Amino acid sequence: MGRVMKTRRSEAFLATKTKERTRDRSMRMIERSLELLNTDHVDLWQLHDIGLPEDVDAIFAKGGAMEALVEMKQQKVVRYLGVTGHYRPDALIDAINRGATQEHPFDTILMALNAADPHIHSFTDKLLPLAVEKQMGIIGMKVPARGRLLTGWTPPPVDQQHHMWEGSAIATRTGVMKMRDAMQYTLSHPVSTVIIGCDNIAQLEENVQIAREFTPLSGTQIATLMEMAAPVAKQSLFFRFTDRSKG
């Protein structure tokens, strides 16, 4: 990516993250990102993976990562500040509310949002409305849940999954919908954009085509996809079942 940015930086909206919780370690991370990306600024710098109350406490503590974000924005090294998360909504809600009291509140949120979301630790219940209220840029992720929502996906052997997820998140069956359904569900919510991992160019082109042809689903259609996802909700929300105590 850095090779491309060296000559085409003006054509891209460039985002990066820090998972560090302190000012100094976050500063080292942004310096390294700028070096690798061959640029002197990024458009969006995000506090990554806000999942627990202690994450929020550390970020906003004296010497915490928020100090680095604010400094870099003041120096125009970054244009916008954001938070990301996929584990639990409460910590993200707290981060947004605390950030709103700062001189430089968060501009964006990158949040997990797919058809299974309403079934377990829902982000659409309180977190999404808060982000809308704060007029944040809302970026949807985990749209097809690494394929786990999709009919064409085949679960890997169970013994290959145990080292990654708690038992409740082990995938045991194929998904229940097409990629078009999964993307239309998320795009029908008040998101600014979505980001979707692709394995190949064909998938990328399919996703672009779906986005170009998108028209918002009705409330009934959204409810149908949500209920369709219910039998695979746990495996499609695998990222909400990791053991956070292990760091």
C-alpha positions as CSV (number, residue, x, y, z in Angstrom):
1,M,0.0,0.0,0.0
2,G,2.9,2.3,0.8
3,R,4.2,1.9,-2.8
4,V,0.9,3.0,-4.2
5,M,0.5,5.9,-1.7
6,K,3.8,7.2,-2.8
7,T,2.3,8.3,-6.1
8,R,-1.4,8.3,-5.5
9,R,-1.9,9.7,-2.0
10,S,-4.3,12.5,-3.2
11,E,-6.7,9.9,-4.6
12,A,-7.3,8.0,-1.4
13,F,-9.0,8.6,2.0
14,L,-6.4,6.9,4.2
15,A,-7.2,5.4,7.6
16,T,-5.1,3.6,10.2
17,K,-5.5,2.5,13.8
18,T,-3.7,2.2,17.1
19,K,-4.5,-0.6,19.5
20,E,-2.1,0.9,22.0
21,R,-3.6,2.5,25.1
22,T,-0.9,5.0,26.0
23,R,0.2,8.2,24.4
24,D,3.8,7.2,23.9
25,R,3.2,3.8,22.3
26,S,0.4,5.3,20.1
27,M,2.8,8.0,18.9
28,R,5.3,5.4,17.9
29,M,2.6,3.5,16.1
30,I,1.5,6.5,14.0
31,E,5.1,7.3,13.2
32,R,5.6,3.8,11.9
33,S,2.3,3.9,9.9
34,L,3.4,7.2,8.2
35,E,6.7,5.6,7.3
36,L,5.2,2.4,5.9
37,L,2.5,4.3,4.0
38,N,4.9,6.8,2.5
39,T,2.9,9.8,3.6
40,D,3.1,12.7,6.0
41,H,-0.6,12.5,7.1
42,V,-3.6,10.2,7.3
43,D,-7.2,11.2,7.0
44,L,-8.5,9.1,9.9
45,W,-6.7,7.7,13.0
46,Q,-8.8,5.3,15.0
47,L,-8.5,3.9,18.5
48,H,-8.9,0.2,17.7
49,D,-10.9,-2.5,19.4
50,I,-12.6,-0.7,22.2
51,G,-14.3,-3.6,24.0
52,L,-14.0,-3.3,27.8
53,P,-14.4,-0.5,30.4
54,E,-10.7,-0.7,31.2
55,D,-9.9,0.1,27.5
56,V,-11.9,3.4,27.9
57,D,-10.3,4.2,31.3
58,A,-6.8,3.7,29.9
59,I,-7.4,5.7,26.8
60,F,-8.7,8.8,28.7
61,A,-6.2,8.5,31.6
62,K,-3.3,10.9,32.0
63,G,-0.7,9.7,29.4
64,G,-3.4,7.8,27.6
65,A,-3.8,7.2,23.9
66,M,-6.3,10.1,23.5
67,E,-3.5,12.5,24.2
68,A,-1.7,11.2,21.1
69,L,-4.8,11.4,18.9
70,V,-5.5,15.0,19.9
71,E,-1.8,16.1,19.5
72,M,-1.7,14.6,16.0
73,K,-5.0,16.3,15.0
74,Q,-3.7,19.6,16.3
75,Q,-0.6,19.2,14.3
76,K,-2.6,18.2,11.2
77,V,-0.9,14.9,10.9
78,V,-4.4,13.4,11.1
79,R,-7.6,15.0,9.9
80,Y,-10.2,13.0,11.8
81,L,-10.4,10.8,15.0
82,G,-12.3,7.6,15.4
83,V,-13.1,4.6,17.5
84,T,-13.5,1.0,16.4
85,G,-15.1,-2.1,18.1
86,H,-16.9,-5.3,17.7
87,Y,-17.0,-6.9,21.1
88,R,-19.6,-5.1,23.3
89,P,-21.5,-1.9,22.8
90,D,-21.2,-0.4,26.3
91,A,-17.5,0.5,26.2
92,L,-18.0,2.1,22.8
93,I,-20.9,4.1,24.1
94,D,-18.8,5.3,27.0
95,A,-15.9,6.2,24.7
96,I,-18.2,8.3,22.5
97,N,-19.7,10.1,25.4
98,R,-16.4,10.8,27.0
99,G,-15.0,11.9,23.7
100,A,-17.9,14.3,23.3
101,T,-16.6,16.3,26.3
102,Q,-13.2,16.8,24.7
103,E,-12.0,19.6,22.5
104,H,-11.7,17.1,19.7
105,P,-14.5,14.5,19.9
106,F,-14.6,11.4,17.8
107,D,-15.6,11.9,14.2
108,T,-16.2,8.3,13.2
109,I,-17.0,4.9,14.5
110,L,-16.1,1.6,12.8
111,M,-18.5,-0.9,14.2
112,A,-19.6,-4.5,13.6
113,L,-23.0,-4.5,12.0
114,N,-24.6,-7.5,10.3
115,A,-27.9,-9.4,10.2
116,A,-27.1,-11.4,13.3
117,D,-26.2,-8.4,15.4
118,P,-29.7,-7.8,17.0
119,H,-29.6,-11.3,18.6
120,I,-26.5,-11.0,20.8
121,H,-25.1,-7.8,22.5
122,S,-26.7,-5.7,19.9
123,F,-24.9,-2.7,18.5
124,T,-28.0,-1.5,16.6
125,D,-30.0,-1.1,19.9
126,K,-28.2,1.8,21.6
127,L,-24.8,2.3,20.0
128,L,-25.9,3.0,16.5
129,P,-28.6,5.6,17.5
130,L,-25.9,7.4,19.7
131,A,-23.5,7.6,16.7
132,V,-26.3,9.0,14.6
133,E,-27.2,11.5,17.3
134,K,-23.5,12.6,17.5
135,Q,-23.5,13.0,13.7
136,M,-20.5,10.6,13.4
137,G,-19.3,9.0,10.2
138,I,-20.5,5.4,10.7
139,I,-18.5,2.6,9.0
140,G,-20.0,-0.9,9.0
141,M,-17.8,-4.0,9.3
142,K,-18.1,-7.7,9.8
143,V,-20.9,-7.5,7.2
144,P,-20.8,-11.2,6.1
145,A,-19.0,-12.3,9.3
146,R,-16.0,-13.7,7.5
147,G,-18.4,-15.6,5.3
148,R,-20.2,-17.3,8.2
149,L,-23.5,-15.7,7.2
150,L,-23.2,-16.9,3.6
151,T,-24.7,-20.0,2.1
152,G,-21.6,-20.7,0.1
153,W,-19.3,-20.8,3.1
154,T,-18.1,-24.2,4.5
155,P,-17.1,-24.4,8.2
156,P,-13.5,-25.5,8.9
157,P,-13.0,-28.6,11.0
158,V,-13.9,-27.9,14.6
159,D,-10.5,-28.7,15.9
160,Q,-9.1,-25.8,13.9
161,Q,-11.5,-23.4,15.5
162,H,-11.1,-24.2,19.2
163,H,-7.8,-22.3,19.6
164,M,-9.5,-19.1,18.3
165,W,-13.0,-18.9,19.7
166,E,-14.9,-20.0,22.8
167,G,-17.2,-23.0,22.2
168,S,-20.3,-21.0,21.6
169,A,-18.7,-19.3,18.6
170,I,-17.6,-22.6,16.9
171,A,-19.2,-22.7,13.4
172,T,-21.0,-25.9,12.7
173,R,-23.0,-25.2,9.6
174,T,-23.1,-23.1,6.4
175,G,-24.7,-19.7,6.4
176,V,-28.2,-18.7,5.4
177,M,-28.0,-15.8,2.9
178,K,-26.3,-14.5,-0.2
179,M,-23.7,-11.7,-0.1
180,R,-26.3,-9.3,-1.6
181,D,-28.6,-9.9,1.3
182,A,-25.8,-9.4,3.9
183,M,-24.6,-6.2,2.4
184,Q,-28.1,-4.8,1.7
185,Y,-29.0,-5.4,5.4
186,T,-26.1,-3.3,6.6
187,L,-26.5,-0.6,4.0
188,S,-30.1,-0.2,4.9
189,H,-29.0,1.1,8.3
190,P,-27.7,4.7,8.8
191,V,-24.1,3.9,7.8
192,S,-21.8,6.1,5.8
193,T,-20.0,3.2,4.2
194,V,-19.0,-0.4,4.8
195,I,-15.7,-2.2,4.6
196,I,-15.6,-5.8,3.5
197,G,-12.6,-8.1,3.3
198,C,-12.1,-9.8,-0.1
199,D,-10.3,-12.9,-1.1
200,N,-10.1,-12.1,-4.8
201,I,-10.9,-9.5,-7.5
202,A,-14.2,-11.3,-8.4
203,Q,-15.5,-10.8,-4.8
204,L,-14.4,-7.1,-5.0
205,E,-16.2,-6.6,-8.2
206,E,-19.3,-8.3,-6.9
207,N,-19.4,-6.1,-3.8
208,V,-19.0,-2.9,-5.9
209,Q,-21.9,-4.1,-8.2
210,I,-24.1,-4.8,-5.1
211,A,-23.3,-1.3,-3.8
212,R,-24.1,0.4,-7.1
213,E,-27.4,-1.4,-7.4
214,F,-28.4,-0.9,-3.8
215,T,-31.8,0.4,-2.7
216,P,-32.8,0.4,1.0
217,L,-34.7,-2.5,2.2
218,S,-38.1,-2.1,3.8
219,G,-38.6,-2.7,7.5
220,T,-40.2,-6.1,6.7
221,Q,-37.3,-7.2,4.6
222,I,-34.8,-6.2,7.3
223,A,-36.8,-8.2,9.9
224,T,-36.9,-11.2,7.6
225,L,-33.1,-11.2,7.2
226,M,-32.6,-10.7,10.9
227,E,-34.8,-13.8,11.6
228,M,-33.0,-15.7,8.9
229,A,-29.7,-15.1,10.6
230,A,-31.0,-16.3,14.0
231,P,-29.9,-20.0,13.7
232,V,-26.3,-18.9,12.9
233,A,-26.2,-15.8,15.1
234,K,-23.5,-17.2,17.5
235,Q,-21.1,-18.4,14.8
236,S,-21.7,-15.1,12.9
237,L,-20.9,-13.0,15.9
238,F,-17.8,-15.1,16.8
239,F,-15.9,-11.9,17.6
240,R,-18.2,-11.3,20.7
241,F,-17.2,-14.6,22.3
242,T,-13.4,-14.3,22.5
243,D,-11.9,-14.4,26.0
244,R,-10.8,-10.8,26.6
245,S,-9.0,-11.6,29.9
246,K,-6.2,-13.2,27.8
247,G,-5.4,-9.8,26.3
